Amino acid sequence: MRHANPLRGLGQHHRTTRPPREVGEITSTALQGGKFRQRKMAAMSASSFIFDGGRPCLDFVNTLRKRKDPFTESVDALQEHGMHEWLAAARRHTSWATGLPHWNGRPATAGLPPNHGPQELREAMYELFTDELAALHPTTGGPRDDASKEERMLSNIAIVNTYADVTVRYTLTASAAGRLEIDNTLTETELLGIIANDAIGLLGGRDLIRVKECAHDRCGVLFEDRSNGLKRQWCSMRKCGNISKAERFSKR
């Protein structure tokens, strides 16, 4: 750790030279700095993910932040921190993730075609949800290319179905003591399968009507409205709800 020089700024002739640090001191300082960076990265990771969706598939879609904000670039928290950090944060902030098996750590490769990955599934689900929302709540607008839309929809359906084919598998193993045990660790591919199957159940079920997009025009977060009368408007009242209220107040 570098210490601030108390004589800095008083002139060149007051400058002192610090003696070289011993190897042990350097190692200790480096370790302390490493721990600090790890804690800082963990805090940044936790703050980068949001869990206002209420469902695995919607929380996963929302890992791309600020989708509709024209003033700032979108933030891909999934790309920055990865699936493991997202699942760890989900276990702390949601009920749906607490019962999932432990993380295995193997990347999303088994059972998937080449060049497939988490972002592909996320964007396919997002387009399917937003297209369905547009169909449920049509607005006036210009002509749409229905052929292109149908082609894109079929492509997104195929992507979601591909991931949904991979499910959590339980295997029987023998412990060091010779006892039979169940290995139910969760791979990245299996986690994506859980997310895809949740999306299928929501997109094709009666609860689709509960899926909404945050009413703030620069947000883009999707959530499941579980309120009586489907009156929820915001992804979070603490965030977009208060921002919208402040904006309305400033226009008075």
Accessible surface in RSA format (square Angstrom, percent):
REM  Atomic radii and reference values for relative SASA: ProtOr
REM  Chains: A
REM  Algorithm: Lee & Richards
REM  Probe-radius: 1.40
REM  Slices: 20
REM RES _ NUM      All-atoms   Total-Side   Main-Chain    Non-polar    All polar
REM                ABS   REL    ABS   REL    ABS   REL    ABS   REL    ABS   REL
RES MET A   1   125.54  65.0 110.45  73.1  15.08  35.9  88.81  75.5  36.72  48.7
RES ARG A   2   221.27  92.9 192.86  98.3  28.42  67.7  73.62 100.6 147.65  89.5
RES HIS A   3   131.88  72.1 104.97  73.0  26.91  68.8  68.90  71.0  62.98  73.3
RES ALA A   4    98.74  90.8  66.55 102.7  32.19  73.2  77.57 109.2  21.17  56.1
RES ASN A   5    50.14  34.6  34.97  33.8  15.17  36.5  23.98  57.7  26.16  25.3
RES PRO A   6   121.81  88.8  86.68  79.0  35.14 127.7  99.89  82.5  21.92 136.2
RES LEU A   7    62.82  35.0  60.41  43.2   2.41   6.1  60.59  42.5   2.24   6.0
RES ARG A   8   206.26  86.6 179.29  91.4  26.97  64.2  56.73  77.5 149.53  90.6
RES GLY A   9    77.72  95.8   0.00   N/A  77.72  95.8  39.34 108.0  38.37  85.9
RES LEU A  10   110.25  61.4  89.52  64.0  20.73  52.1  95.21  66.9  15.03  40.5
RES GLY A  11    36.91  45.5   0.00   N/A  36.91  45.5  28.76  78.9   8.15  18.3
RES GLN A  12   129.01  72.1 114.38  83.6  14.62  34.8  63.12 134.3  65.89  50.0
RES HIS A  13   150.26  82.1 111.25  77.3  39.01  99.8  96.91  99.9  53.35  62.1
RES HIS A  14    77.96  42.6  71.79  49.9   6.17  15.8  42.62  43.9  35.34  41.1
RES ARG A  15   160.34  67.3 134.19  68.4  26.15  62.3  46.89  64.1 113.45  68.8
RES THR A  16    89.76  63.8  70.10  71.1  19.66  46.9  56.83  76.3  32.93  49.8
RES THR A  17   131.34  93.4 102.56 104.0  28.78  68.6  71.47  96.0  59.87  90.5
RES ARG A  18   122.06  51.3  99.13  50.5  22.94  54.6  70.12  95.8  51.94  31.5
RES PRO A  19    97.76  71.2  89.57  81.7   8.19  29.8  95.44  78.8   2.32  14.4
RES PRO A  20   129.24  94.2 103.02  93.9  26.22  95.3 115.11  95.0  14.14  87.9
RES ARG A  21    80.59  33.8  59.90  30.5  20.69  49.3   6.85   9.4  73.74  44.7
RES GLU A  22   130.61  75.0 127.81  96.7   2.80   6.7  52.75 102.0  77.87  63.6
RES VAL A  23   119.24  78.5 117.68 106.5   1.56   3.8 117.76 102.3   1.48   4.0
RES GLY A  24    50.06  61.7   0.00   N/A  50.06  61.7  39.87 109.4  10.20  22.8
RES GLU A  25    70.04  40.2  60.44  45.7   9.60  22.9  34.71  67.1  35.33  28.8
RES ILE A  26    83.52  47.5  82.82  61.7   0.70   1.7  82.94  59.7   0.59   1.6
RES THR A  27    68.36  48.6  65.35  66.2   3.02   7.2  51.56  69.3  16.81  25.4
RES SER A  28    51.55  43.6  47.21  63.0   4.34  10.0  29.18  62.1  22.37  31.3
RES THR A  29    31.89  22.7  29.43  29.8   2.45   5.8  19.03  25.6  12.86  19.4
RES ALA A  30    60.01  55.2  45.37  70.0  14.65  33.3  55.81  78.6   4.21  11.1
RES LEU A  31   110.47  61.5 107.19  76.7   3.28   8.2 109.58  77.0   0.89   2.4
RES GLN A  32    98.85  55.3  92.60  67.7   6.25  14.9  35.66  75.9  63.19  47.9
RES GLY A  33    23.37  28.8   0.00   N/A  23.37  28.8  22.70  62.3   0.66   1.5
RES GLY A  34    17.94  22.1   0.00   N/A  17.94  22.1  17.50  48.0   0.44   1.0
RES LYS A  35   123.20  60.1 121.65  74.6   1.55   3.7  65.28  58.8  57.93  61.7
RES PHE A  36   117.89  59.0 117.80  73.0   0.09   0.2 117.80  71.4   0.09   0.2
RES ARG A  37   146.85  61.7 146.37  74.6   0.48   1.1  61.72  84.4  85.12  51.6
RES GLN A  38   129.42  72.4 120.06  87.7   9.37  22.3  42.65  90.8  86.78  65.8
RES ARG A  39   150.96  63.4 142.31  72.5   8.65  20.6  75.08 102.6  75.88  46.0
RES LYS A  40   113.58  55.4 105.99  65.0   7.59  18.1  57.81  52.0  55.77  59.4
RES MET A  41   100.48  52.0  99.47  65.8   1.01   2.4  78.81  67.0  21.68  28.7
RES ALA A  42    58.04  53.4  48.97  75.6   9.06  20.6  53.88  75.9   4.16  11.0
RES ALA A  43    63.57  58.4  50.33  77.7  13.24  30.1  58.72  82.7   4.84  12.8
RES MET A  44    90.63  46.9  88.35  58.5   2.28   5.4  84.87  72.2   5.76   7.6
RES SER A  45     3.49   2.9   3.49   4.7   0.00   0.0   2.70   5.7   0.79   1.1
RES ALA A  46    32.15  29.6  24.73  38.2   7.42  16.9  24.78  34.9   7.37  19.5
RES SER A  47    85.04  71.9  56.36  75.2  28.68  66.1  51.90 110.5  33.14  46.4
RES SER A  48    22.44  19.0  15.28  20.4   7.15  16.5   7.86  16.7  14.58  20.4
RES PHE A  49     9.86   4.9   0.35   0.2   9.51  24.8   0.60   0.4   9.26  26.5
RES ILE A  50    16.28   9.3  10.62   7.9   5.66  13.6  13.88  10.0   2.40   6.5
RES PHE A  51    34.23  17.1   6.52   4.0  27.71  72.1   6.70   4.1  27.53  78.8
RES ASP A  52    29.20  20.5  20.61  20.5   8.59  20.3   6.22  14.6  22.98  22.9
RES GLY A  53     0.00   0.0   0.00   N/A   0.00   0.0   0.00   0.0   0.00   0.0
RES GLY A  54    30.56  37.7   0.00   N/A  30.56  37.7  24.42  67.0   6.14  13.8
RES ARG A  55    43.42  18.2  43.35  22.1   0.07   0.2  11.09  15.2  32.33  19.6
RES PRO A  56    15.63  11.4  15.63  14.2   0.00   0.0  15.63  12.9   0.00   0.0
RES CYS A  57     0.00   0.0   0.00   0.0   0.00   0.0   0.00   0.0   0.00   0.0
RES LEU A  58     0.00   0.0   0.00   0.0   0.00   0.0   0.00   0.0   0.00   0.0
RES ASP A  59     0.53   0.4   0.40   0.4   0.13   0.3   0.00   0.0   0.53   0.5
RES PHE A  60     0.00   0.0   0.00   0.0   0.00   0.0   0.00   0.0   0.00   0.0
RES VAL A  61     0.18   0.1   0.18   0.2   0.00   0.0   0.18   0.2   0.00   0.0
RES ASN A  62     3.31   2.3   1.31   1.3   1.99   4.8   1.48   3.6   1.83   1.8
RES THR A  63     2.33   1.7   1.37   1.4   0.95   2.3   2.33   3.1   0.00   0.0
RES LEU A  64    32.10  17.9  28.20  20.2   3.90   9.8  28.20  19.8   3.90  10.5
RES ARG A  65    51.73  21.7  50.98  26.0   0.75   1.8   3.37   4.6  48.36  29.3
RES LYS A  66    88.90  43.4  80.34  49.3   8.56  20.4  38.63  34.8  50.27  53.5
RES ARG A  67    49.57  20.8  17.30   8.8  32.27  76.8  10.57  14.4  39.00  23.6
RES LYS A  68    93.46  45.6  77.13  47.3  16.32  38.9  53.37  48.0  40.09  42.7
RES ASP A  69    25.14  17.6  16.50  16.4   8.64  20.4   0.50   1.2  24.63  24.6
RES PRO A  70   105.60  77.0  60.19  54.9  45.41 165.1  74.23  61.3  31.38 195.0
RES PHE A  71   160.51  80.3 126.82  78.6  33.69  87.7 133.09  80.7  27.42  78.5
RES THR A  72    68.05  48.4  52.77  53.5  15.28  36.4  61.84  83.1   6.21   9.4
RES GLU A  73   156.28  89.7 141.07 106.7  15.21  36.2  62.34 120.6  93.94  76.7
RES SER A  74    59.86  50.6  37.17  49.6  22.69  52.3   8.67  18.5  51.19  71.7
RES VAL A  75    50.36  33.1  47.80  43.3   2.56   6.2  50.36  43.8   0.00   0.0
RES ASP A  76    24.72  17.3  20.10  20.0   4.62  10.9  13.51  31.8  11.22  11.2
RES ALA A  77     0.01   0.0   0.01   0.0   0.00   0.0   0.01   0.0   0.00   0.0
RES LEU A  78     5.13   2.9   2.21   1.6   2.92   7.3   2.21   1.6   2.92   7.9
RES GLN A  79   135.19  75.6 109.40  80.0  25.79  61.4  29.81  63.5 105.38  79.9
RES GLU A  80   109.97  63.1  75.28  57.0  34.68  82.6  37.54  72.6  72.43  59.1
RES HIS A  81    27.13  14.8   8.35   5.8  18.77  48.0  10.09  10.4  17.04  19.8
RES GLY A  82    27.84  34.3   0.00   N/A  27.84  34.3  27.23  74.7   0.61   1.4
RES MET A  83     8.42   4.4   3.80   2.5   4.62  11.0   3.80   3.2   4.62   6.1
RES HIS A  84    94.33  51.6  92.69  64.4   1.64   4.2  57.68  59.4  36.65  42.6
RES GLU A  85    69.71  40.0  69.00  52.2   0.71   1.7  15.59  30.2  54.12  44.2
RES TRP A  86     0.16   0.1   0.16   0.1   0.00   0.0   0.00   0.0   0.16   0.3
RES LEU A  87     1.32   0.7   1.32   0.9   0.00   0.0   1.32   0.9   0.00   0.0
RES ALA A  88    31.11  28.6  26.22  40.5   4.89  11.1  29.71  41.8   1.40   3.7
RES ALA A  89     0.10   0.1   0.10   0.2   0.00   0.0   0.10   0.1   0.00   0.0
RES ALA A  90     0.00   0.0   0.00   0.0   0.00   0.0   0.00   0.0   0.00   0.0
RES ARG A  91    66.68  28.0  54.89  28.0  11.79  28.1  38.09  52.1  28.58  17.3
RES ARG A  92   142.45  59.8 105.75  53.9  36.71  87.4  68.98  94.3  73.48  44.5
RES HIS A  93   110.02  60.1  76.29  53.0  33.73  86.3  59.15  61.0  50.87  59.2
RES THR A  94    21.92  15.6   6.96   7.1  14.96  35.6  16.47  22.1   5.45   8.2
RES SER A  95   100.71  85.1  81.46 108.7  19.25  44.3  51.12 108.9  49.59  69.5
RES TRP A  96    52.88  21.2  28.18  13.6  24.70  58.0  39.62  21.1  13.26  21.5
RES ALA A  97     0.00   0.0   0.00   0.0   0.00   0.0   0.00   0.0   0.00   0.0
RES THR A  98    87.64  62.3  62.13  63.0  25.51  60.8  46.22  62.1  41.42  62.6
RES GLY A  99    72.53  89.4   0.00   N/A  72.53  89.4  41.70 114.4  30.84  69.1
RES LEU A 100    31.75  17.7  22.02  15.8   9.74  24.5  22.32  15.7   9.44  25.4
RES PRO A 101    15.63  11.4   9.14   8.3   6.49  23.6  15.58  12.9   0.05   0.3
RES HIS A 102   142.68  78.0 141.50  98.4   1.18   3.0  92.37  95.2  50.31  58.5
RES TRP A 103    53.31  21.4  28.97  14.0  24.34  57.2  23.41  12.5  29.90  48.5
RES ASN A 104    50.29  34.7  20.26  19.6  30.03  72.3   3.07   7.4  47.22  45.6
RES GLY A 105    40.95  50.5   0.00   N/A  40.95  50.5  15.92  43.7  25.03  56.0
RES ARG A 106   138.71  58.2 136.53  69.6   2.19   5.2  62.18  85.0  76.53  46.4
RES PRO A 107    85.49  62.3  81.07  73.9   4.42  16.1  82.51  68.1   2.98  18.5
RES ALA A 108    10.73   9.9   1.93   3.0   8.80  20.0   1.93   2.7   8.80  23.3
RES THR A 109    90.26  64.2  78.00  79.1  12.26  29.2  62.80  84.4  27.46  41.5
RES ALA A 110    71.84  66.1  60.36  93.1  11.48  26.1  71.29 100.4   0.55   1.5
RES GLY A 111    68.40  84.4   0.00   N/A  68.40  84.4  37.61 103.2  30.79  69.0
RES LEU A 112    21.86  12.2   1.39   1.0  20.47  51.5   3.37   2.4  18.49  49.8
RES PRO A 113    60.15  43.8  49.36  45.0  10.79  39.2  56.27  46.5   3.88  24.1
RES PRO A 114   114.55  83.5  95.91  87.4  18.63  67.7 107.65  88.9   6.89  42.9
RES ASN A 115   159.00 109.7 110.54 106.8  48.47 116.7  40.23  96.8 118.78 114.8
RES HIS A 116    48.26  26.4  31.13  21.6  17.13  43.8  13.99  14.4  34.27  39.9
RES GLY A 117    16.74  20.6   0.00   N/A  16.74  20.6  14.96  41.0   1.78   4.0
RES PRO A 118    21.23  15.5  21.23  19.4   0.00   0.0  21.23  17.5   0.00   0.0
RES GLN A 119    58.34  32.6  58.08  42.4   0.26   0.6  31.64  67.3  26.70  20.3
RES GLU A 120    54.23  31.1  40.94  31.0  13.28  31.6  31.29  60.5  22.93  18.7
RES LEU A 121     0.00   0.0   0.00   0.0   0.00   0.0   0.00   0.0   0.00   0.0
RES ARG A 122     6.60   2.8   6.60   3.4   0.00   0.0   0.00   0.0   6.60   4.0
RES GLU A 123    54.49  31.3  54.49  41.2   0.00   0.0  41.25  79.8  13.24  10.8
RES ALA A 124     2.51   2.3   0.38   0.6   2.13   4.8   1.81   2.6   0.69   1.8
RES MET A 125     0.00   0.0   0.00   0.0   0.00   0.0   0.00   0.0   0.00   0.0
RES TYR A 126    28.40  13.3  28.40  16.2   0.00   0.0  22.22  16.7   6.18   7.6
RES GLU A 127    55.30  31.7  55.11  41.7   0.19   0.4  13.51  26.1  41.79  34.1
RES LEU A 128    14.13   7.9  13.74   9.8   0.39   1.0  13.83   9.7   0.30   0.8
RES PHE A 129     0.01   0.0   0.01   0.0   0.00   0.0   0.01   0.0   0.00   0.0
RES THR A 130    33.26  23.7  28.01  28.4   5.25  12.5  21.38  28.7  11.88  18.0
RES ASP A 131    23.76  16.6  22.34  22.2   1.42   3.4   6.33  14.9  17.43  17.4
RES GLU A 132    60.24  34.6  60.24  45.6   0.00   0.0   8.16  15.8  52.08  42.5
RES LEU A 133    19.57  10.9  18.15  13.0   1.41   3.5  18.42  12.9   1.14   3.1
RES ALA A 134    45.90  42.2  35.89  55.4  10.01  22.8  43.31  61.0   2.60   6.9
RES ALA A 135    64.86  59.6  36.89  56.9  27.96  63.6  45.45  64.0  19.41  51.4
RES LEU A 136    79.80  44.4  55.86  40.0  23.94  60.2  58.57  41.1  21.23  57.1
RES HIS A 137   109.65  59.9  99.38  69.1  10.27  26.3  78.82  81.2  30.83  35.9
RES PRO A 138   106.55  77.7  81.29  74.1  25.26  91.8  84.30  69.6  22.25 138.3
RES THR A 139   126.79  90.2  93.98  95.3  32.81  78.2  72.51  97.4  54.28  82.1
RES THR A 140   142.17 101.1 114.98 116.6  27.20  64.8  90.37 121.4  51.80  78.3
RES GLY A 141    71.62  88.3   0.00   N/A  71.62  88.3  37.13 101.9  34.49  77.2
RES GLY A 142    57.60  71.0   0.00   N/A  57.60  71.0  30.85  84.7  26.75  59.9
RES PRO A 143   144.98 105.7 109.31  99.6  35.67 129.7 121.47 100.3  23.51 146.1
RES ARG A 144   158.21  66.4 130.69  66.6  27.52  65.5  59.29  81.0  98.92  60.0
RES ASP A 145    94.84  66.4  76.74  76.4  18.11  42.8  38.39  90.4  56.45  56.3
RES ASP A 146    97.31  68.2  90.36  89.9   6.95  16.4  36.67  86.3  60.64  60.5
RES ALA A 147    76.47  70.3  62.04  95.7  14.43  32.8  68.79  96.9   7.67  20.3
RES SER A 148    57.84  48.9  52.01  69.4   5.83  13.4  19.69  41.9  38.15  53.5
RES LYS A 149    51.78  25.3  49.85  30.6   1.92   4.6  35.64  32.1  16.14  17.2
RES GLU A 150    97.52  56.0  95.08  71.9   2.44   5.8  22.26  43.1  75.26  61.4
RES GLU A 151   126.57  72.7 121.01  91.6   5.56  13.2  44.23  85.6  82.34  67.2
RES ARG A 152    93.31  39.2  87.93  44.8   5.38  12.8  48.86  66.8  44.45  26.9
RES MET A 153    63.20  32.7  63.16  41.8   0.04   0.1  35.69  30.3  27.50  36.4
RES LEU A 154   100.21  55.8  94.47  67.6   5.73  14.4  94.84  66.6   5.36  14.4
RES SER A 155    59.73  50.5  49.63  66.2  10.10  23.3  30.92  65.8  28.81  40.4
RES ASN A 156     9.98   6.9   9.98   9.6   0.00   0.0   0.00   0.0   9.98   9.6
RES ILE A 157    66.46  37.8  65.77  49.0   0.70   1.7  66.46  47.9   0.00   0.0
RES ALA A 158    55.38  50.9  48.87  75.4   6.52  14.8  54.28  76.4   1.11   2.9
RES ILE A 159    30.28  17.2  28.98  21.6   1.30   3.1  30.26  21.8   0.02   0.1
RES VAL A 160     3.58   2.4   3.58   3.2   0.00   0.0   3.58   3.1   0.00   0.0
RES ASN A 161    68.30  47.1  67.31  65.0   0.98   2.4  23.39  56.3  44.90  43.4
RES THR A 162    38.86  27.6  34.47  34.9   4.38  10.4  14.48  19.4  24.38  36.9
RES TYR A 163     0.75   0.3   0.40   0.2   0.35   0.9   0.60   0.4   0.15   0.2
RES ALA A 164    11.51  10.6   6.38   9.8   5.14  11.7   6.49   9.1   5.02  13.3
RES ASP A 165   120.68  84.5  91.47  91.0  29.21  69.1  29.04  68.4  91.64  91.4
RES VAL A 166    26.97  17.7  23.22  21.0   3.75   9.0  26.97  23.4   0.00   0.0
RES THR A 167    74.93  53.3  69.22  70.2   5.71  13.6  47.36  63.6  27.58  41.7
RES VAL A 168    33.65  22.1  15.95  14.4  17.70  42.7  15.95  13.9  17.70  48.0
RES ARG A 169   177.22  74.4 167.43  85.3   9.79  23.3  57.86  79.1 119.36  72.3
RES TYR A 170   136.55  63.7 106.99  60.9  29.56  76.9  73.96  55.6  62.59  77.2
RES THR A 171    71.78  51.1  65.81  66.7   5.97  14.2  65.95  88.6   5.83   8.8
RES LEU A 172   122.49  68.2  91.04  65.1  31.45  79.1  91.43  64.2  31.06  83.6
RES THR A 173    55.69  39.6  47.87  48.5   7.81  18.6  47.60  63.9   8.08  12.2
RES ALA A 174    75.22  69.2  44.92  69.3  30.30  68.9  44.92  63.3  30.30  80.3
RES SER A 175    27.81  23.5  12.86  17.2  14.95  34.4  19.01  40.5   8.80  12.3
RES ALA A 176   122.35 112.5  69.57 107.4  52.77 120.1  82.81 116.6  39.53 104.7
RES ALA A 177    89.85  82.6  50.83  78.4  39.02  88.8  63.68  89.7  26.17  69.3
RES GLY A 178    56.93  70.2   0.00   N/A  56.93  70.2  29.15  80.0  27.78  62.2
RES ARG A 179   172.70  72.5 171.29  87.3   1.41   3.4  51.20  70.0 121.50  73.6
RES LEU A 180   130.24  72.5 104.48  74.7  25.76  64.8 104.61  73.5  25.64  69.0
RES GLU A 181    90.01  51.7  83.63  63.3   6.38  15.2  29.62  57.3  60.39  49.3
RES ILE A 182   117.72  67.0  94.54  70.4  23.18  55.9  94.55  68.1  23.17  62.9
RES ASP A 183    55.71  39.0  47.71  47.5   8.00  18.9  14.12  33.2  41.59  41.5
RES ASN A 184    55.91  38.6  55.32  53.5   0.59   1.4   0.62   1.5  55.28  53.4
RES THR A 185    47.25  33.6  41.83  42.4   5.41  12.9  36.92  49.6  10.33  15.6
RES LEU A 186     0.00   0.0   0.00   0.0   0.00   0.0   0.00   0.0   0.00   0.0
RES THR A 187    12.16   8.7  12.16  12.3   0.00   0.0   9.38  12.6   2.79   4.2
RES GLU A 188    26.71  15.3  26.71  20.2   0.00   0.0   0.00   0.0  26.71  21.8
RES THR A 189     3.53   2.5   3.07   3.1   0.46   1.1   2.19   2.9   1.34   2.0
RES GLU A 190    14.19   8.1  14.19  10.7   0.00   0.0   3.07   5.9  11.12   9.1
RES LEU A 191     0.17   0.1   0.17   0.1   0.00   0.0   0.17   0.1   0.00   0.0
RES LEU A 192     0.00   0.0   0.00   0.0   0.00   0.0   0.00   0.0   0.00   0.0
RES GLY A 193     0.11   0.1   0.00   N/A   0.11   0.1   0.11   0.3   0.00   0.0
RES ILE A 194    42.04  23.9  36.50  27.2   5.54  13.4  40.39  29.1   1.65   4.5
RES ILE A 195     0.39   0.2   0.39   0.3   0.00   0.0   0.39   0.3   0.00   0.0
RES ALA A 196     0.00   0.0   0.00   0.0   0.00   0.0   0.00   0.0   0.00   0.0
RES ASN A 197    64.43  44.4  55.42  53.6   9.01  21.7  24.04  57.9  40.39  39.0
RES ASP A 198    26.64  18.7  17.76  17.7   8.88  21.0  12.98  30.5  13.66  13.6
RES ALA A 199     0.00   0.0   0.00   0.0   0.00   0.0   0.00   0.0   0.00   0.0
RES ILE A 200    69.12  39.3  65.08  48.5   4.04   9.7  67.37  48.5   1.74   4.7
RES GLY A 201    46.22  57.0   0.00   N/A  46.22  57.0  35.08  96.3  11.14  24.9
RES LEU A 202     0.80   0.4   0.10   0.1   0.70   1.8   0.80   0.6   0.00   0.0
RES LEU A 203    32.57  18.1  20.27  14.5  12.30  30.9  20.54  14.4  12.03  32.4
RES GLY A 204    73.88  91.1   0.00   N/A  73.88  91.1  37.23 102.2  36.65  82.1
RES GLY A 205    33.32  41.1   0.00   N/A  33.32  41.1  23.81  65.3   9.51  21.3
RES ARG A 206   230.57  96.8 206.34 105.2  24.24  57.7  90.33 123.5 140.24  85.0
RES ASP A 207    62.39  43.7  61.16  60.9   1.23   2.9   5.63  13.2  56.76  56.6
RES LEU A 208    18.85  10.5  18.85  13.5   0.00   0.0  18.85  13.2   0.00   0.0
RES ILE A 209    99.17  56.4  93.76  69.8   5.42  13.1  93.85  67.6   5.32  14.4
RES ARG A 210    79.79  33.5  79.79  40.7   0.00   0.0   5.76   7.9  74.03  44.9
RES VAL A 211     0.65   0.4   0.03   0.0   0.61   1.5   0.03   0.0   0.61   1.7
RES LYS A 212    49.12  24.0  47.26  29.0   1.86   4.4  37.88  34.1  11.24  12.0
RES GLU A 213    52.83  30.3  36.53  27.6  16.31  38.8  11.34  21.9  41.49  33.9
RES CYS A 214     7.14   5.4   0.00   0.0   7.14  16.8   0.00   0.0   7.14   7.7
RES ALA A 215    54.43  50.0  22.37  34.5  32.06  72.9  31.56  44.4  22.88  60.6
RES HIS A 216    14.44   7.9   9.38   6.5   5.06  12.9  10.98  11.3   3.46   4.0
RES ASP A 217   113.44  79.5  90.10  89.7  23.34  55.2  48.51 114.2  64.93  64.8
RES ARG A 218    79.90  33.5  73.87  37.7   6.04  14.4  11.11  15.2  68.79  41.7
RES CYS A 219    16.41  12.4   8.61   9.6   7.81  18.3   7.15  18.1   9.26  10.0
RES GLY A 220     2.10   2.6   0.00   N/A   2.10   2.6   0.75   2.1   1.34   3.0
RES VAL A 221    11.07   7.3  10.13   9.2   0.94   2.3  11.07   9.6   0.00   0.0
RES LEU A 222     0.00   0.0   0.00   0.0   0.00   0.0   0.00   0.0   0.00   0.0
RES PHE A 223     0.11   0.1   0.11   0.1   0.00   0.0   0.11   0.1   0.00   0.0
RES GLU A 224     8.60   4.9   6.84   5.2   1.76   4.2   0.00   0.0   8.60   7.0
RES ASP A 225     0.00   0.0   0.00   0.0   0.00   0.0   0.00   0.0   0.00   0.0
RES ARG A 226   153.08  64.3 126.47  64.5  26.61  63.4  59.05  80.7  94.02  57.0
RES SER A 227    42.75  36.1  28.19  37.6  14.56  33.5  38.12  81.2   4.63   6.5
RES ASN A 228   143.02  98.6 127.61 123.3  15.41  37.1  37.80  91.0 105.22 101.7
RES GLY A 229    64.17  79.1   0.00   N/A  64.17  79.1  32.66  89.6  31.51  70.6
RES LEU A 230    55.74  31.0  45.23  32.4  10.51  26.4  45.23  31.8  10.51  28.3
RES LYS A 231   160.40  78.3 141.97  87.1  18.43  43.9  90.70  81.6  69.70  74.2
RES ARG A 232    72.26  30.3  62.25  31.7  10.01  23.8  37.83  51.7  34.43  20.9
RES GLN A 233   100.27  56.1  92.57  67.7   7.70  18.3  23.36  49.7  76.91  58.3
RES TRP A 234    34.04  13.7  32.21  15.6   1.83   4.3  23.79  12.7  10.25  16.6
RES CYS A 235     7.15   5.4   3.96   4.4   3.19   7.5   0.00   0.0   7.15   7.7
RES SER A 236    13.69  11.6   7.18   9.6   6.51  15.0   9.15  19.5   4.54   6.4
RES MET A 237    85.18  44.1  77.14  51.1   8.04  19.1  64.66  55.0  20.53  27.2
RES ARG A 238   185.45  77.9 167.73  85.5  17.72  42.2  72.69  99.3 112.76  68.3
RES LYS A 239    66.18  32.3  62.23  38.2   3.96   9.4  53.81  48.4  12.37  13.2
RES CYS A 240    13.82  10.5  13.82  15.4   0.00   0.0   0.00   0.0  13.82  14.9
RES GLY A 241     0.00   0.0   0.00   N/A   0.00   0.0   0.00   0.0   0.00   0.0
RES ASN A 242    76.45  52.7  71.47  69.1   4.98  12.0  23.25  56.0  53.20  51.4
RES ILE A 243    83.07  47.3  79.52  59.2   3.55   8.6  83.02  59.8   0.05   0.1
RES SER A 244     9.87   8.3   9.27  12.4   0.60   1.4   7.30  15.5   2.58   3.6
RES LYS A 245   107.84  52.6 103.01  63.2   4.83  11.5  57.52  51.8  50.32  53.6
RES ALA A 246    61.05  56.1  49.53  76.4  11.52  26.2  57.36  80.8   3.69   9.8
RES GLU A 247    57.59  33.1  55.74  42.2   1.85   4.4  31.81  61.5  25.78  21.0
RES ARG A 248   125.65  52.8 120.63  61.5   5.01  11.9  67.58  92.4  58.06  35.2
RES PHE A 249   140.68  70.4 135.52  83.9   5.16  13.4 135.64  82.2   5.03  14.4
RES SER A 250    88.83  75.1  53.30  71.1  35.53  81.9  49.10 104.6  39.73  55.7
RES LYS A 251   174.28  85.0 138.06  84.7  36.22  86.2  90.63  81.6  83.65  89.1
RES ARG A 252   223.95  94.0 156.00  79.5  67.95 161.8  89.24 122.0 134.71  81.6
END  Absolute sums over single chains surface
CHAIN  1 A    16402.5      13035.2       3367.2       9356.5       7046.0
END  Absolute sums over all chains
TOTAL         16402.5      13035.2       3367.2       9356.5       7046.0
